[in-house]
């Protein structure tokens, strides 16, 4: 029973909704495991639940936060994506995490692309960053696919992370980059999809 | 969506935590007073604790209120119903901020929270967890009619006393009036 409701976003394959009690088991299994090593984990069960509650409270404090990503057809939870800015964060971050059994299908790209568009178009953000562990190669690659670039001048959370800066709204609008992201997402949702004029060789 | 209910007592207003509480919670968790309840925490930890207080309402359907003095609007503490994963059972908890102790605010707010738990949520019993050397908190439990029953060891918070509150029937039959 939060005071304000969390917006719902739909994409081609996904529904992004606020985290709920029913979605907790997947969060718990990831955050109590080695997979959480790039996100301050692994945590004990108590810390994990406290963090999960804080993910929800973040929405109330900031007016944005992390969504739970669901498969649109089965409603299965696939991971989380959205905005994150606890007190120590220098700037608002676009963050993501995909539950292990669903990795490799472009869900994080599709979800973060939609989240970024919401922050830019609906909330009017002028930009965004992602704070990544230099060893978290999957996330670095996703940041690069989203057009984010390493910003060595920017403040980091605690010096152990690297700031990747996302393209600003104007740089993203009607750009080759945005077309490329849309193309990649279309390919994931229909692997047979071949855009017109695609090089054959 | 349902919002967090507002409770009022003779002197106090209990309301849902929100963004305006970042400063008081950060100050509280920076203070020595917070060491009985998992502090001290840095600004980031305190901010996350506020997030957790709010999210608790979503996950459990109940939680803790920020307690304001109705007359001035000053926030004096956090009191309410608390039950994170690993808790022995649902608890009535109270944290008073610096400078507001000794005026009966925790007792007054906790009595209202307990009445809400019994009358609205239908709880049949309730406990409060108290750090063994937190004599101020033990006195509040005692004034509420709770009795020291057992103890509980928490992985993060250490050894805690379990105080058992009088049940709803005990309170109806001549116990202390929950609604002041």
Interface residues (C-beta under 8 A of the other chain):
Chain A: X1 X2 X3 X4 X5 X18 X20 X21 X24 X44 X45 X46 X47 X48 X49 X50 X51 X52 X53 X54 X55 X56 X57 X58 X60 X61 X62 X86 X87 X88
Chain B: X1 X2 X3 X4 X16 X17 X18 X19 X22 X26 X42 X43 X44 X46 X47 X48 X49 X50 X51 X52 X53 X54 X55 X56 X57 X58 X59 X60 X61 X84 X85 X86 X154 X155 X156
